[in-house]
Amino acid sequence: MRVLIYSIFLLCLIPTAQGQMLQQKLKTSSLDSQFVYLNLYSKSQSADFKIIRRANLETIRHNVRDSLSTYRKKIAELSNNASSSAGNIKGLQDSVQSLSSQLEQEQQKTDSISFLGINFAKGSYHTLVWVIIIVLAAAFAGTLFAFRKAKVDTVDSKNTVDELQEELQTLRKKSMEREQHLKRQLLDEQLKRNS
C-alpha cells in the first residue's frame, strides 16, 4: 500500500515538478530554446495541434516583449553610435584633408627658398648660389690679377722714375759743372783781356 501511495504521490508531483522546471527553463533560456521547450512540454491533441498552458504562453510573450524592447534599445544605441561614428568619420576625413593640404603647403615651403623676394626651387637656388659664387670668385680673381699687374706696373714706373731722376740729377750736376767751368773760362778770358 505504501508503494501505491508513494506512486500516486510521485505521479502528482511529476507534472508539478515538470511545470516548475519548464517555468524555470522558460525564464532562463534563450527565446529559441524557450519555444523548443514549450513545444516539447505541450500536450498533443492531434498531429497538427498542441495544447499550451496560458501561463507558459504569457511567460514566453513577456520574454519576447522584453527581448524586443532590449533589441530596440540596442538598435537605437547602435544607430546613434553609427550616426556619431559617421560624424566622427566625416570630421576625421575633414581633418585628414586639412592636414594633407597643410602638409602640401609645408612641403612646398621646404622645397622652395625665398631669395630677394622670389621663390626658387631648392635645385634652382643652389644653382643660382653657385653661379653667384663663381662670378664673385672670377671677379675677385680678375681684381686680384689687375691689382697685382697695377702693383707691378707701379713698381716698374717708380723704378723708372727713380732712374730718370738720378739721370736728371746727374745731368744737372754735369750741366752745373759745365756752366761753372764755362763761367770760369769766361771770367779767365775777361781777366786776360782786362789785364
Helices and strands as residue ranges (DSSP letters): H 2-28, H 31-41, E 43-44, E 50-51, H 54-111, E 112-115, E 118-121, H 122-194
